[in-house]
Amino acid sequence: MFVGEKTWVFWVGLIILALASVALFAIVWFNAVTAIYYKPAVEYQVPFIVGAVVFIIIGLYMMTSGVRKKT
């Protein structure tokens, strides 16, 4: 899928994808761990979840458009 020369757009997209994935994993992990003791606060975290998913999509798009095809 990512065959070819990687440009700086690819690498910036990879960083954005990685940071958004870590943030989304942290939100899911926090809810999984604290749901035993407290009422889940997912309704307060919806903007962060949606933002992380949007940044994951942006990162994937940047990664696909940041590859130059070899001729």
C-alpha positions in Angstrom: 0.0 0.0 0.0 2.8 2.4 0.8 5.2 1.3 -1.9 7.4 4.1 -3.2 9.4 7.0 -2.0 8.1 8.5 1.2 7.9 12.2 1.3 7.7 14.5 4.4 3.9 14.4 4.1 4.0 10.7 4.7 6.1 11.1 7.9 4.0 13.9 9.3 0.9 11.8 8.6 2.5 8.9 10.4 3.2 11.1 13.5 -0.3 12.4 13.5 -1.7 8.9 13.2 0.5 7.6 16.0 -0.4 10.4 18.4 -4.1 10.1 17.7 -3.9 6.4 18.2 -2.2 6.8 21.5 -4.8 9.3 22.6 -7.7 7.1 21.6 -6.1 4.1 23.3 -5.7 6.1 26.5 -9.3 7.2 26.5 -10.5 3.6 26.0 -8.1 2.3 28.6 -9.2 4.9 31.2 -12.9 4.0 30.6 -12.1 0.3 30.9 -10.2 0.6 34.1 -12.4 3.2 35.9 -15.8 1.7 34.8 -15.6 -0.8 37.7 -15.4 2.0 40.4 -17.1 5.0 38.8 -20.0 5.6 36.5 -18.5 5.7 33.0 -17.9 9.3 31.8 -18.0 8.6 28.1 -20.5 11.4 27.5 -17.9 13.9 28.6 -15.2 12.3 26.4 -17.1 12.2 23.1 -15.4 15.3 21.7 -12.0 13.8 22.4 -13.0 10.4 20.9 -14.4 12.1 17.7 -11.3 14.3 17.5 -9.0 11.3 17.7 -10.9 9.4 15.1 -10.8 12.5 12.8 -7.0 12.8 13.2 -6.5 9.1 12.5 -8.4 9.6 9.2 -6.3 12.7 8.4 -3.1 10.8 9.2 -4.0 7.9 7.0 -4.9 10.2 4.1 -1.6 12.1 4.5 0.2 8.8 4.5 -1.5 7.6 1.3 -0.9 10.9 -0.5 2.7 11.3 0.7 4.1 8.4 -1.3 5.6 9.0 -4.7 5.2 6.1 -7.1 8.3 4.5 -8.5 8.4 4.5 -12.3 
